[in-house]
Amino acid sequence: MNDTLPHHPCYLNGVFTPLNEAKISVMDRGFIFGDGVYEVVPVYRGRPFRFAQHMARLDRSLRELRIPNPMSPEQWQALVRELVARLASSSGVPSDQGDQIIYIQVTRGVAMRDHVMPANITPTLFAMVNPMRTPTEEQFADGVACVTADDFRWQKAHIKSTSLLGAVFARQISFDAGATETVMFRDGYLSEAAASNVWVVKDGCVIGSPKDNLVLEGIRYGLIEDMCRSIGVPFALRRIRREEVLDADELLLSSATKEVLSITTLDGQPVGHGALRGRRGPISQRLHAAYQAAKQAAG
């Protein structure tokens, strides 16, 4: 038993157990090779948010790695709801009075160490639930500082792989600098941040990197496009030069836990122009409000 871990409920290969009691084989390919994928699903007032989109991305990632999906969408949803209910029971906080985050991981399974993908082994399925921690109201209002770095990760960033050492190094760069995120560039073009997508606002238009193998298509991609349409803001996906990022009117981060968060300082320099230089801009404010409305309507 590991008493440094919380006693929050988790699920491992068909069994619900406290997180600090869960165990896997040392020969699991997720442990040996990082041979697996994961998803992070926000849950608001007991209801998973954009769950179908998360399950579609999980299925895409599994297909890319040739791992069979161990559950149907209905079974995944039942699992998520059970974990949320068990956390509410153990914590004494009703699920409709708090927000949670569900982490799902599927690895290829247990086999003797060999780089070749073994056939006919059972995937390892792990899922856990934790109370959600989002940015503070001050961070939403004032924005955050970020730094830049070259994108030194592999060429299949579109797979939500558990092989996250590149992302760990990238996030450590910003942590060491006292910043919130590391905005990465590949060959002079914006890719994404260590654990977030990045958005450029210029002349009233929200611009994101294209959906290709160099960027993980965050679930907020579709959500931000929908929100831009609802508030009448132009939206585009295309390759974005580093110079455009540095000259942006606003810069935004998006992720399951960051929601929509302004970058107000990049590499120590204020973002934006004129009176809004270094401050949260109007598009960020409108998207943040739209995100809160989408959360209220989640189901």
N, C-alpha and C positions, 0 to 999 in steps of 0.2 A: 504494500500500500504506500502511495506517495502522498504524504500529508501536506506537501507544498502546493498541491493542486486543489481547486475547489471541489466540493462534493456535488456539483451540478449534475443532473442526469445526462447520460449519453447512451448511445445505442451502438453495439458492436456485434456484427454477424448474428443478428437475431435475438440478442439479449440486451435488455435495459440494465444499466449498472451505474453507480456513481463514477464520475470521471476519474477520480483518484484510484479507482480499483480496476480500470480497464487495462487489458494487456493484449499485445499482438505477438506473433512469432518473430524472432529476429531474422527469419528467412523470408519475411514478407517483402515482396519486390518494391513496395512503397518505401520501406526502411532501407533496403539495400541500394536501390537505383533511383528512388523518387519516381517510380513507374506508376503513376496514377493521376487522377484529376480531382478537382474540388469545386464546390460552389459555396457562396455565402449569401444566405437569403434573409433579408430583413423581415421582421414580423411586427406589425403595428396593431396594438389592442387585440392581440391574439389571432390576427389574420395575416397570412403570408402576403407580401407585396410583390406584384408582378411575377407570381409563382410560375405561370406557364412559360414565361420567357427564360427564367432561370433553369427550368427543366429542359427546355429546348437546347440551351447552351450546354448543359451537362451532357445531354445525349450527343451533341455534335463533338464535344471533346472526347467522349468515350469512343465514338466511331473512329476518330482520328487515330486513337491509340489501339484500336481493335480490341477493346475491352467490352464484353457484353454488359448492357445495362441490367443490373440485378433487380430492378423494380419497375413497375408501371407508374405512370404519372399519379394514378390514384393511390398507389401504395406509398409513394414518396410523400404525398400530401397527408396521408394518414399518419405517417411517421413523424412529420413535422408537427402536426397538431398534438400528437401524444407527447413529444418532447416538451412542447410549450406547456401542456397541462401538468406534466410532472414537475417542471420547474416552478410553476405557480403553487403546486401542492407543497413542495419542499421549502419554498421561500416564504410562503404565507402571503405573497403579493398576487392578487388575481391577475390573470393574463391580460384582461382588458384595462388594467391600470398601469401597465408598463410595456415597454417595447423590448423585443428580444432579437438576437442574431443567431441564426442556425448555420452551423458549419457542417457541410457534407463532404466526405472524401471516399472515393472508390479507387482501390489499387488493383493491379492485375491478380494479386493473390500470393500464396505461399508456394515456393518452388526452390530447388537447389540453384545456387548462383550460376547464371549463364546469361550473357548479353542477349542471346536469341530469345524472342518472346515464346514462352512455353504454351502449348495448346492444352485445352481442356482442363484448366484449373479454375477453381472457384474464386471470384473476386472477393476482396475484403471490403466490407461496407462499414463505415464509421460515420456517426453523426453526433454532434453535441449542440447544446443550447446554452447561451449566456445572456445576461442582461446587456442591452445595447448601450454603447457609449458613443454619442455623437459630439461634434464640436460644441463648444460653449456658446451662449448667446453673444458674448463679447467677440468670439472668433467669427461668428456669422456676420456680425455688424461691422467689425474692423478689418476682416480679412486676415490672411496669414502670409508669412514669409516662406519663400521657396528658393532653391538653388538649381543650377543646371548641371548636366553631365552628359557625356557621350553615352549612347545606348550600346552597351557591350554584351547584351544578352543574345540568346540564340535566335534563329530565323523563323521559329514557329511560335511567336508570341500570341497567336490567336487561340492556342490551346491553353485552357486554364489548368496548367499542369502543376503538380505538387513539387516539381523540380524548380524551386524558387531561390536558389542561391544567388542568381543574378539580381533579382529583386531585393534580396536581403542586403547585398552590397550597395545597391543604389539607394535604398532607404537609409543605410548607415551613413552615407555621404551627407544627407540632409540632417540627420540626427546629430552628427558631429559638428555641424555648422549651426546648430540651434534652430533649424528650420523645420517646416512641417512636411515638405515633400521634395523630391528630386525630379525635375522636369528634364526628360531625356530627348536627345536628338541623334538621329542616325543619318550620316552623310549629309548633314546640314539641314535636315528636315525634322520637324516635330514628330515624335512617336507617341509617347505617353509618359506618365509618372511612374514611380516605383510601385504604387498600389492604387493608382487613380487614373482616370482619363483626364485629358487637359483640353480646354476649350478656349479659343481666341475670339474676342469680340472686337470687331472693327467696323466703323461706320454703321453701327446698328445691326450688324449681321453676326450670328453665332456660327463659328467655323470649327470643324473638328477634323482630325486625321481620318483618312479613308479606312474602310473596313477591309483590311488585308491581313497577310500573315505576319506583319510587323507590329500589330496592335491587337490587344485583347478587346473585343467588342463588348464594352461594359453594358449591363442591362439598362443603364441610364442613357445609352445612345438613343434607343427608341423613345424613352421617356422624355428626354430633352427635346427631341424633334417634335414630339406631340405637344409639349408645353410651349415651344416656340410658335407652333401653328396656332395654339389656343390664344396666345397673347399678341399675335400679329407681328412676330419678329422673324426676319428671314433666317434660314438655316441652310448650311452647305457643308459637304464633306469633300475635302480635297487635300493634296499635299500642301503643307504649310512651311515656308522657309523660316529658318531661325530668325532672320531679320524681321519678319512679320510678327513673330512672337514678341520680340523686344520692343516693337513699335505698337503693340496692341493698345486699344482703348481700355480693355478689361481682359483679365485672364481668370479662368475658372477651373476648379477641380470638381470631379464628380466621382462618387463611389457609393456603395451600399451604406457605409457609415458616415462619410463626409457629406452626403446628399449633394448640394450645390454650394461650393465654398469659394470665396474670392481669394485670388492671389494678389496681394497689394504690394509686395516687395519681392523682386527676383534678383538674385545675386547681389543683394544689398542696395539695389536701385528701385525707386518707386515705379510702380506700373501705372500707365495711363498718361493723360495730358491735361494741361490747364488746371482748373479748380479741383478736378477729381483725381489729380495725380497722387498716387499712393493711398487712395481711398476706394471703398466699395462703390461700384458704379451702378447705374440704373438698371441695366439688363440683369445683373446679378440679383439685385433686389427683387425684380419681377419674377425671375425664375425661382428664387428661394420661396417666394409667396406661392407660386404655382405648385411647387413641390409639396409644401405643407398642405395645400388643398388636395393634392393627389393622395397624400397619406391619409387624410381624413376620409377620403372616398374609397380607400383600399378595401379590397375584398376578393 
